[in-house]
Amino acid sequence: MPMRVRQEIQALPRPDLNRGPGAFFVMTKAGSPMQEIWVVAGLVFDASGRVLIAQRPSGKVLAGRWEFPGGKVAADETAHAAIVRELKEEIGIEVGDAERLMYYAAVYPGRTIWLDVWVIKDWSGEPQGLDAQALEWVEPSRLSEHDILEADAPIVAALSRR
């Protein structure tokens, strides 16, 4: 479900969803370069229907804020391969089956983050913060009680409609 977060992104090229572009640059209307980054986020649910969120560790940009686990798509990597790799590296789980939920852009000064969001339908292992991040299982209806990154607001909205 493509979403436009801000008007400025209308003329921006979208990454090919079948292969990862890595980071690349485009020119803004003002003529300055804008970095574009493709990231994946995984919605991991437990047997009670709670979703897993991760707190950004100290030393990272926006430390202390909450987000859905995931990370950057590497050059020449598919989004599916990236979500499998990122969840193994970041929280130590093996992904068996995943399905794309939505894809949208979050625009920041000087860069656009393309978020590719996946529902993890089948997984194994015990989630743990392998990047020194705290993890928490949260009822989707209670996500608004956490300091979730603004870029994840469309995900929170989609989960509230489930």
Disulfide bonds with the S-S distance in Angstrom:
none
